[in-house]
Amino acid sequence: MSRFYQTIGCCLIILFIFNACSEDENPLYEQVDLSTLSENEFVLTDSGGEVQIIFRDCQYNVLQSVEKEGDKIEVVKAFNSLMKLACVLRYDTVSLGVLGRGNYQLDYYLIDRNTMLTDSVFLKETRFFSVK
């Protein structure tokens, strides 16, 4: 009988190790509580194979462009601080489309269109992620 329990024990250990190694540690697929995001923060998600960015930002931050070149992706949003609008936070989803397997670099720029400024880049953030 002890041989039987040893065999079962070994099988359980092997299954546990296999299961632990096969879990995807890609942050792209993590469950994120969106209510914890601060202003101008974003997370990457996957919805049915389509990679999306979920932003928590001011309603006046408007998407200007999404450019993909190889493994580099650039997302640009803009606002004009001269308008002196109140910031009403909201969630905004931007689709990056279906991306092939590989490693990617995401550069996010928030640009201030105020003509009185010498540097229009209000915020720049770079993230690296993998699609498996």
CYANA upper distance limits for C-alpha pairs under 8 A (distance plus 0.5 A):
  1 MET  CA      5 TYR  CA      7.21
  2 SER  CA      6 GLN  CA      6.71
  3 ARG  CA      7 THR  CA      6.74
  4 PHE  CA      8 ILE  CA      6.78
  5 TYR  CA      9 GLY  CA      6.41
  6 GLN  CA     10 CYS  CA      6.63
  7 THR  CA     11 CYS  CA      6.73
  8 ILE  CA     12 LEU  CA      6.69
  9 GLY  CA     13 ILE  CA      6.76
 10 CYS  CA     14 ILE  CA      6.66
 11 CYS  CA     15 LEU  CA      6.62
 12 LEU  CA     16 PHE  CA      6.57
 13 ILE  CA     17 ILE  CA      6.67
 14 ILE  CA     18 PHE  CA      6.55
 15 LEU  CA     19 ASN  CA      6.49
 16 PHE  CA     20 ALA  CA      6.60
 17 ILE  CA     21 CYS  CA      6.66
 18 PHE  CA     22 SER  CA      6.66
 19 ASN  CA     23 GLU  CA      7.03
 24 ASP  CA     29 TYR  CA      8.50
 26 ASN  CA     30 GLU  CA      7.70
 26 ASN  CA    129 PHE  CA      8.01
 26 ASN  CA    130 SER  CA      7.19
 26 ASN  CA    131 VAL  CA      8.36
 27 PRO  CA     44 LEU  CA      8.36
 27 PRO  CA    129 PHE  CA      7.89
 28 LEU  CA     43 VAL  CA      8.42
 28 LEU  CA     44 LEU  CA      5.84
 28 LEU  CA     45 THR  CA      5.84
 28 LEU  CA     46 ASP  CA      7.22
 28 LEU  CA    129 PHE  CA      7.32
 28 LEU  CA    130 SER  CA      7.86
 28 LEU  CA    131 VAL  CA      8.20
 29 TYR  CA     44 LEU  CA      8.30
 29 TYR  CA     45 THR  CA      6.42
 29 TYR  CA     46 ASP  CA      6.77
 30 GLU  CA     45 THR  CA      8.18
 32 VAL  CA     43 VAL  CA      8.28
 33 ASP  CA     37 LEU  CA      8.19
 37 LEU  CA     41 GLU  CA      6.32
 37 LEU  CA     42 PHE  CA      7.61
 37 LEU  CA     56 ARG  CA      7.03
 38 SER  CA     56 ARG  CA      7.30
 39 GLU  CA     56 ARG  CA      6.18
 39 GLU  CA     57 ASP  CA      5.69
 39 GLU  CA     58 CYS  CA      7.94
 39 GLU  CA     89 LEU  CA      7.64
 40 ASN  CA     55 PHE  CA      7.23
 40 ASN  CA     56 ARG  CA      6.11
 40 ASN  CA     57 ASP  CA      5.19
 40 ASN  CA     58 CYS  CA      8.14
 41 GLU  CA     55 PHE  CA      6.46
 41 GLU  CA     56 ARG  CA      6.18
 41 GLU  CA     57 ASP  CA      7.58
 42 PHE  CA     53 ILE  CA      7.02
 42 PHE  CA     54 ILE  CA      5.90
 42 PHE  CA     55 PHE  CA      4.77
 42 PHE  CA     56 ARG  CA      6.66
 43 VAL  CA     53 ILE  CA      6.19
 43 VAL  CA     54 ILE  CA      5.91
 43 VAL  CA     55 PHE  CA      7.26
 44 LEU  CA     51 VAL  CA      7.51
 44 LEU  CA     52 GLN  CA      6.27
 44 LEU  CA     53 ILE  CA      5.13
 44 LEU  CA     54 ILE  CA      6.93
 45 THR  CA     51 VAL  CA      6.32
 45 THR  CA     52 GLN  CA      5.74
 45 THR  CA     53 ILE  CA      6.74
 45 THR  CA     54 ILE  CA      7.90
 46 ASP  CA     50 GLU  CA      6.04
 46 ASP  CA     51 VAL  CA      5.10
 46 ASP  CA     52 GLN  CA      6.56
 47 SER  CA     51 VAL  CA      6.91
 47 SER  CA     52 GLN  CA      7.68
 49 GLY  CA     98 VAL  CA      6.35
 49 GLY  CA     99 LEU  CA      8.34
 50 GLU  CA     95 SER  CA      7.69
 50 GLU  CA     96 LEU  CA      7.52
 50 GLU  CA     97 GLY  CA      5.48
 50 GLU  CA     98 VAL  CA      4.91
 50 GLU  CA     99 LEU  CA      7.61
 51 VAL  CA     95 SER  CA      6.71
 51 VAL  CA     96 LEU  CA      5.88
 51 VAL  CA     97 GLY  CA      6.15
 51 VAL  CA     98 VAL  CA      6.54
 51 VAL  CA     99 LEU  CA      7.40
 52 GLN  CA     93 THR  CA      7.07
 52 GLN  CA     94 VAL  CA      6.11
 52 GLN  CA     95 SER  CA      4.89
 52 GLN  CA     96 LEU  CA      6.03
 52 GLN  CA     97 GLY  CA      7.75
 53 ILE  CA     93 THR  CA      6.11
 53 ILE  CA     94 VAL  CA      5.67
 53 ILE  CA     95 SER  CA      6.88
 53 ILE  CA     96 LEU  CA      7.95
 54 ILE  CA     91 TYR  CA      7.07
 54 ILE  CA     92 ASP  CA      6.17
 54 ILE  CA     93 THR  CA      5.00
 54 ILE  CA     94 VAL  CA      7.01
 55 PHE  CA     91 TYR  CA      5.98
 55 PHE  CA     92 ASP  CA      5.57
 55 PHE  CA     93 THR  CA      6.77
 55 PHE  CA     94 VAL  CA      8.45
 56 ARG  CA     89 LEU  CA      6.98
 56 ARG  CA     90 ARG  CA      6.09
 56 ARG  CA     91 TYR  CA      5.12
 56 ARG  CA     92 ASP  CA      6.95
 57 ASP  CA     61 ASN  CA      7.38
 57 ASP  CA     88 VAL  CA      8.46
 57 ASP  CA     89 LEU  CA      5.78
 57 ASP  CA     90 ARG  CA      6.27
 57 ASP  CA     91 TYR  CA      7.08
 57 ASP  CA     92 ASP  CA      7.95
 58 CYS  CA     87 CYS  CA      5.52
 58 CYS  CA     88 VAL  CA      5.77
 58 CYS  CA     89 LEU  CA      5.09
 58 CYS  CA     90 ARG  CA      6.67
 59 GLN  CA     87 CYS  CA      7.26
 59 GLN  CA     88 VAL  CA      6.26
 59 GLN  CA     89 LEU  CA      6.64
 59 GLN  CA     90 ARG  CA      6.56
 60 TYR  CA     79 PHE  CA      6.56
 60 TYR  CA     85 LEU  CA      8.42
 60 TYR  CA     87 CYS  CA      7.93
 61 ASN  CA     77 LYS  CA      6.41
 61 ASN  CA     78 ALA  CA      5.80
 61 ASN  CA     79 PHE  CA      5.50
 61 ASN  CA    110 LEU  CA      8.33
 62 VAL  CA     77 LYS  CA      5.72
 62 VAL  CA     78 ALA  CA      5.82
 62 VAL  CA     79 PHE  CA      6.94
 63 LEU  CA     75 VAL  CA      8.35
 63 LEU  CA     76 VAL  CA      6.67
 63 LEU  CA     77 LYS  CA      4.79
 63 LEU  CA     78 ALA  CA      7.03
 64 GLN  CA     75 VAL  CA      8.29
 64 GLN  CA     76 VAL  CA      5.89
 64 GLN  CA     77 LYS  CA      5.63
 64 GLN  CA     78 ALA  CA      6.99
 65 SER  CA     74 GLU  CA      8.26
 65 SER  CA     75 VAL  CA      6.33
 65 SER  CA     76 VAL  CA      5.76
 65 SER  CA     77 LYS  CA      7.63
 66 VAL  CA     73 ILE  CA      7.65
 66 VAL  CA     74 GLU  CA      6.19
 66 VAL  CA     75 VAL  CA      5.10
 66 VAL  CA     76 VAL  CA      7.07
 66 VAL  CA     96 LEU  CA      8.10
 67 GLU  CA     73 ILE  CA      6.18
 67 GLU  CA     74 GLU  CA      5.64
 67 GLU  CA     75 VAL  CA      7.09
 68 LYS  CA     72 LYS  CA      6.42
 68 LYS  CA     73 ILE  CA      5.00
 68 LYS  CA     74 GLU  CA      6.99
 69 GLU  CA     73 ILE  CA      6.92
 71 ASP  CA    102 GLY  CA      8.31
 71 ASP  CA    103 ASN  CA      7.18
 71 ASP  CA    104 TYR  CA      5.21
 71 ASP  CA    105 GLN  CA      6.71
 72 LYS  CA    104 TYR  CA      6.37
 72 LYS  CA    105 GLN  CA      5.38
 72 LYS  CA    106 LEU  CA      6.63
 72 LYS  CA    107 ASP  CA      8.19
 73 ILE  CA    104 TYR  CA      7.85
 73 ILE  CA    105 GLN  CA      6.61
 73 ILE  CA    106 LEU  CA      5.32
 73 ILE  CA    107 ASP  CA      6.69
 74 GLU  CA    106 LEU  CA      6.40
 74 GLU  CA    107 ASP  CA      5.30
 74 GLU  CA    108 TYR  CA      6.46
 74 GLU  CA    109 TYR  CA      8.25
 75 VAL  CA    106 LEU  CA      8.01
 75 VAL  CA    107 ASP  CA      6.76
 75 VAL  CA    108 TYR  CA      5.36
 75 VAL  CA    109 TYR  CA      6.80
 76 VAL  CA    108 TYR  CA      6.45
 76 VAL  CA    109 TYR  CA      5.31
 76 VAL  CA    110 LEU  CA      6.48
 76 VAL  CA    111 ILE  CA      7.75
 77 LYS  CA    108 TYR  CA      8.46
 77 LYS  CA    109 TYR  CA      6.77
 77 LYS  CA    110 LEU  CA      5.40
 77 LYS  CA    111 ILE  CA      6.70
 78 ALA  CA    110 LEU  CA      5.94
 78 ALA  CA    111 ILE  CA      5.00
 78 ALA  CA    112 ASP  CA      6.27
 78 ALA  CA    113 ARG  CA      7.18
 79 PHE  CA    110 LEU  CA      8.20
 79 PHE  CA    111 ILE  CA      6.88
 79 PHE  CA    112 ASP  CA      5.64
 79 PHE  CA    113 ARG  CA      6.36
 80 ASN  CA     84 LYS  CA      8.45
 80 ASN  CA    112 ASP  CA      5.74
 80 ASN  CA    113 ARG  CA      5.13
 80 ASN  CA    114 ASN  CA      5.68
 81 SER  CA     85 LEU  CA      8.02
 81 SER  CA    112 ASP  CA      6.92
 81 SER  CA    113 ARG  CA      7.69
 81 SER  CA    114 ASN  CA      6.30
 82 LEU  CA    114 ASN  CA      6.27
 99 LEU  CA    131 VAL  CA      7.64
100 GLY  CA    131 VAL  CA      7.35
101 ARG  CA    130 SER  CA      7.84
101 ARG  CA    131 VAL  CA      5.37
101 ARG  CA    132 LYS  CA      5.57
102 GLY  CA    130 SER  CA      6.11
102 GLY  CA    131 VAL  CA      5.87
102 GLY  CA    132 LYS  CA      7.11
103 ASN  CA    128 PHE  CA      7.70
103 ASN  CA    129 PHE  CA      6.30
103 ASN  CA    130 SER  CA      4.81
103 ASN  CA    131 VAL  CA      6.93
104 TYR  CA    128 PHE  CA      6.17
104 TYR  CA    129 PHE  CA      5.88
104 TYR  CA    130 SER  CA      6.51
104 TYR  CA    131 VAL  CA      8.40
105 GLN  CA    126 THR  CA      7.47
105 GLN  CA    127 ARG  CA      6.35
105 GLN  CA    128 PHE  CA      5.09
105 GLN  CA    129 PHE  CA      7.11
106 LEU  CA    126 THR  CA      6.06
106 LEU  CA    127 ARG  CA      5.62
106 LEU  CA    128 PHE  CA      6.64
106 LEU  CA    129 PHE  CA      8.34
107 ASP  CA    124 LYS  CA      7.64
107 ASP  CA    125 GLU  CA      6.36
107 ASP  CA    126 THR  CA      5.01
107 ASP  CA    127 ARG  CA      7.10
108 TYR  CA    123 LEU  CA      8.40
108 TYR  CA    124 LYS  CA      6.12
108 TYR  CA    125 GLU  CA      5.67
108 TYR  CA    126 THR  CA      6.77
109 TYR  CA    121 VAL  CA      7.37
109 TYR  CA    122 PHE  CA      8.10
109 TYR  CA    123 LEU  CA      6.22
109 TYR  CA    124 LYS  CA      5.13
109 TYR  CA    125 GLU  CA      7.19
110 LEU  CA    121 VAL  CA      6.69
110 LEU  CA    122 PHE  CA      6.00
110 LEU  CA    123 LEU  CA      5.47
110 LEU  CA    124 LYS  CA      6.98
111 ILE  CA    120 SER  CA      6.00
111 ILE  CA    121 VAL  CA      5.18
111 ILE  CA    122 PHE  CA      5.83
111 ILE  CA    123 LEU  CA      7.51
112 ASP  CA    120 SER  CA      5.50
112 ASP  CA    121 VAL  CA      6.76
112 ASP  CA    122 PHE  CA      6.38
113 ARG  CA    120 SER  CA      6.98
114 ASN  CA    120 SER  CA      7.77
